[in-house]
Amino acid sequence: MGESSSGGVWRRAGFAGAAIGVLAAGAAAGVAVERLTVGRSVRQKARLALDATGPYGGLRGTPGRALADDGTVLRYEVDEVDGADPDASDVRLRRLFGHRRPAPVTVVFSHGYCLNQDSWHFQRAALRGLVRTVHWDQRSHGRSGRGVSQAGPDAVPVSIEQLGRDLRAVVDVAAPEGPLVLVGHSMGGMTVMAFAEQYPELMRDRVVGVAFVGTSAGKLNEVTYGLPVMGVNAVRRVLPGVLRALGAQTELVERGRRATADLFAGLVKKYSFASKDVDPAVARFAERMIESTPIDVVAAFYPAFAEHDKSASLPALRDLPVLALAGDHDLITPSSHTEAIAALLPGAELVIVPDGGHLVMLEHPEAVTDRLADLLVRAGAVPEPTAAGTDPGKS
């Protein structure tokens, strides 16, 4: 009887791990995964090989720390512009900006739920040394400290407003002066919206451009994640309580998630990417970021998304150059949410990337990087060509 009971516990742990895999990728639960035909030991060895040799996520800058208003330590890194003037023959400079040299500006990148600053790997590599950039880890993610407000007997779920204040703390220390371009993916985009709502004077005086990537201004409770509506609604009713319970059984859940690694990897790929030919090293890179987010952190953040609604504050960005970009097959924050953002900002550049999923900046890095470069030009961070320059059509 003891053996049967033990088996039941581990089966429940396995199912919990599978559910958390869905959540960590930003979905709900109940996804059917096709039977895998490669042996488990072969898959385990492949994952270990990718972990050892994967080139992604290894870029590091000058580290720093900021203190949130509740005392949470927020870690960030700065990539400075090369000390010498960029060489006009530099391939990256030429590809992104022609022969034009970026003016002083700081681009601040905010990452999404269950990710970290390394999710911007390709964009960071492209801009490295050409433009000053700040990459930070949201509270309880990456190298940042656990949210102080989310600890102890008086713990409260994190709010999007809190994340906006966290971004302000990072900006105050990492980029205290000069023009800013704010870039946010998914939860990071919501963070930027909260920042804009709470600090209109800073937006007016210093922010010269904003990029929203795969994010939403609200109505996330209407997203179906590609699942039957009735099933999603049922899951939503019980999910907050289930998450709280799982958050109190961190060790058991994490062991269960490890036990269902193959299912977890399949769910991450389904909800992160739309392309069938995603580089396995990129897929594993995304999987590592997501699986590193503890279940209690997942639980603390989840309620914030149902409450998120910043559509009324977006028109304040009307006078700024804005990029609104999403993958056309994003199951987490569907492209219709990005279209809704652009509808509130008629001057925004709306870009829907074909065959793109939620992690479009990893799946189609050049498409995202090129549009960010265009945004920098529109924001004045990179001078427009003169009549005597490379674009004779301008006067």
URNOR-V481488 format. One line per field, one symbol per residue. psi: psi as a letter, one per 30 degrees, with the letter a starting at -180 (. if undefined). burial: # if it has 16 or more other ideal C-beta (glycine too) atoms within 10 Angstrom, else .. A space follows every 50 residues. Layout:
psi: ???
burial: ???
//
This chain:
psi: eeeeeeeeefeeeeeeeeeeeeeffgadlgkkkkkkfkkeeeeeeeeeee eefkfkggkkajllklklfgfkkkklkkjlkkelkkkffkeeeeeegbgk kklklkkjkklakgaafffgeeeeeefkfekkkkklklkglbfllkkefg llfgkkklleeeeeeeeeeeeeefifllkkkkkkkceeeeeeeeeeefie eeeeffkflkkkjhakgahfffkfgglkeeeeeeeeefeeeeeeeeffhe eeeeeeeefheeeeeeeeeefelfkfhkkeeeeeeeeeeeffjlefeeee feffeefkjgeffeffgegkkkkjklkfhjfeilffeeeeeeffiffkjk jjkkhkaehffeeieeeeeeeeeeeeeefgfjkkklfgbfjffk.
burial: ............##.##############.#...............#..# ...#.##.#.#...####...#.######.#....#.....##..##..# .#..######################################.####### #.....###############.###...###################.#. ..#..#############.#..#.#.#....#..#...#..##..##.#. .###.##.###.#############..#...##########.######## #####..#.##.##..#..########.#######.##.###.##..### ###..##########.###.#########.##..#..........
//
